[in-house]
Amino acid sequence: MPYTYILECADGSLYVGSTRNLDQRVNEHALGTVAGHTATRRPVKLVWYQESERISDAYWLEHQLKRWRREKKLALIEGRVHDLPALARGARR
């Protein structure tokens, strides 16, 4: 099944990705075999994921989450879905 996921890196940064095999991909990030952001920020910890029906849905969600500010991603990770609309860009405060 396809997944969209968020990893917390050792430096506190959040990495968003998508994959067809979540366990394998998280392991690759943990081992540092994925070039890029997580390779130099290990260890990493899986903090959120969502399963999708199709890989295109997982990719779409990945791209949406990458546009979110950290504050909004943290609300998602913490299960504070009621806070998400208020944290949207351009939302009235």
Number of C-alpha atoms within 10 A of each C-alpha: 12 19 22 24 23 25 22 19 22 14 12 10 13 20 18 18 20 25 19 16 11 20 10 11 17 20 15 15 24 20 14 18 12 15 10 10 14 24 17 14 17 16 16 24 17 18 16 17 16 13 17 17 10 12 17 12 15 23 18 12 19 19 14 11 20 15 11 14 12 14 12 21 21 17 15 18 14 11 12 12 11 10 12 16 11 12 18 13 11 7 9 8 5
